[in-house]
């Protein structure tokens, strides 16, 4: 099955994996990304001598490079009850499958974690030939799980406990409290090369982002808590302002834990363009 989207996955930081791959790692070795200079030692290859440094200092220096490596992609997909509204879960499946395909096509290990108020299912990362089919089957079998609230912390804890390093992508509507993630991730935004690099995709239905032009009062029910609510459509403008502010608060809260994110509206946004722009923006911000 071919993926719906074509993604250009670009980690912001050098991977920590010891595996051979297409990306510059964090350790010195054979590669293409420049690391620095050191004094020449007997046995060093003359091919690595920096002759410009020799001309400036009168001493021999050799160039060192970052060892080529591979990133491990982990997809964290929210399967809580609220994801069953509209096309959010099918959209999450399509995006996750496309991201997995992009990673595995370049021999980068990929795994999958389904979560709600707890970890629902887990497939360890692998670059094996059958991994894509395993992940695709797990995604296709996924169904919304009844729970009182969505909790991201158990998923992050599970991930950081099992994997020493990864590039994690969270796919969720983020309807609920995120809680404190800074202590769970050794990936503060100011860290030069965090072991667990995370980013988030906020998946929303159009009606969750902007109400249709209707009037009157609409009865609603929270899919997770079961609480009955009444929405007065005469207050649409106030609702829109509150929705934007809440989403901005979530984006800032995630950013405080070193997690960059973007909002994707189902059946409205260009999904491929928006996610590739997020990868490119993060890479451009790398220092």
C-alpha positions, 0 to 999 in steps of 0.5 A, a space after each residue: 500500500 502506497 502512502 498518501 503523503 510524501 514527507 521529507 523527514 529532517 531531524 533538527 539535531 544529529 541522531 544519537 544512533 550508532 547505526 550507519 545512515 544518511 544523517 550526521 550523528 553526534 560522535 566523531 568518525 567517518 562522515 561528511 559533516 565537519 566537527 573540528 580541528 585537532 593537532 596532527 598525530 603520527 598515523 593520521 591520514 594526510 588526506 585529512 590535513 587542513 592545509 589552510 590551518 597549516 599556512 596560518 599557524 605553521 603547524 599540522 592540523 587534521 579535520 575531524 567529521 561527525 560519524 554518519 548515523 540513522 535516526 529512530 522514528 517513533 510515532 505516538 498516535 492518540 486513540 482516545 475517544 475524542 479522536 473518533 470525532 470526524 476524520 481525526 483518527 483516519 487522518 492520524 492513520 494516513 499521516 503516521 503510515 506516510 511518515 513510517 514509509 518515508 523513514 523506512 524507505 531510507 533504512 531508518 528504524 520506525 516504531 509505533 505507540 498508541 495511547 489514550 489515558 495510558 499506553 494502549 499498544 506498542 511496536 518496537 522500532 525496527 528497519 526490517 523489511 516487514 516493519 511497514 506492514 506491521 505498523 500499517 496493520 496496527 494502525 488499521 486495527 486501532 479504534 477510539 478507546 473509552 477513557 475519562 481523559 487523554 494523558 500524554 505523560 504515560 506515553 512519554 515515560 514509556 518511550 523514554 524508558 525503553 529507548 535511549 534516543 529517538 525522533 518522536 512525532 505525537 499525533 493528537 487533538 490535544 483535548 485535555 491537560 498536557 501536564 509537565 513534560 519537561 522532567 520527562 524529556 532530557 530534551 530541553 529546547 536549549 539542549 544542543 543535541 537532545 536524545 529524545 527529539 519530539 514534535 507534535 501535530 495537532 489534528 482538528 476537525 473544522 468544526 472544532 476550529 471554527 463553528 458553522 454559521 448557525 443560530 440557536 443552542 446546540 446540545 453537546 457531549 464530551 466524548 471522554 468525560 460524558 459531560 453534557 453541555 449546551 453551546 449558545 451559537 449566539 456567542 460564536 465570536 467569543 468561542 472562536 477567541 477562546 479556541 484560538 487562545 487555548 490552542 496557543 496556550 497548548 503550543 506554548 506549553 509544548 514548546 516549553 518542553 522542547 516540543 515544536 508543533 503545528 495545527 492541522 485542520 482535517 479537509 482544509 489544510 494541505 497536510 503534506 505541505 504543512 508538515 514538510 514546512 514544520 520540518 524545514 522550519 525546525 532545521 532552519 532554526 538549528 544552531 
